[in-house]
Amino acid sequence: YRWGVTLRGNDTIIGTVGLHRINRDHHFCSIGYEIDEPYWNQGYSTEIVKALTDYGFNISKLHRIEAELISQNTASAHVLQKNGYRYEATRKRRAFFDIDVYSILRHEWEEINKITSH
């Protein structure tokens, strides 16, 4: 699945987001998100990851969601961590870069949202 991201009340696309590499047999996928630079550091990525994760677990009924990012992308790592994702591993020199893998499981997401929804 891939969606365009717009701001409320505005049809201008500021980025794209999606669930990809969906494995229906084992109930997992990867997420991806790209936001145009003028919209960085305004909380949009955090909101987007939260919405994607919620969609993956509650609508698509997944068990695990993971994200891959270039190891030097500390801003994206922070966005994932704010949403409960945990660092798992670094894939060395994958696609000419080191790639960090973060993931979250359904029960972890449910626990986080139970705590923060009170």
C-alpha positions, 0 to 999 in steps of 0.5 A, spaced: 500 500 500 502 507 498 499 513 500 500 520 498 501 525 505 497 532 505 496 537 510 489 537 513 485 542 508 490 542 503 491 538 497 498 539 496 502 532 497 508 533 502 510 526 502 509 519 501 508 513 506 506 506 505 506 498 507 510 494 503 513 487 503 507 485 506 507 477 508 500 475 509 502 468 511 506 470 517 503 477 518 508 482 517 511 488 513 515 493 512 513 501 513 516 506 509 515 514 509 518 520 505 517 527 507 519 533 503 524 537 507 520 543 508 516 539 513 521 536 517 522 537 524 514 539 525 512 532 528 509 530 521 513 523 521 512 521 528 504 522 526 505 518 520 509 512 523 503 512 528 498 512 523 501 507 519 503 502 525 496 503 527 493 501 520 498 495 520 496 492 526 488 494 527 486 494 520 491 489 516 491 485 522 499 484 522 503 481 528 510 485 526 512 491 522 519 493 521 523 499 518 529 499 515 533 506 514 540 508 513 544 508 519 546 515 519 539 517 519 538 519 526 532 523 525 528 517 522 531 513 528 528 517 533 521 518 530 521 510 530 523 510 537 518 515 539 513 510 536 515 504 540 520 501 535 526 498 537 533 497 534 534 490 532 540 490 527 545 493 522 545 490 515 552 492 513 554 495 507 547 493 504 546 497 498 552 501 499 550 503 506 549 500 513 542 499 514 539 499 521 533 495 522 527 497 527 521 493 529 515 493 533 510 487 535 503 487 536 503 486 543 508 492 544 504 497 540 497 495 544 501 496 551 504 502 549 497 505 546 494 502 553 499 506 557 498 513 553 491 513 552 489 514 559 
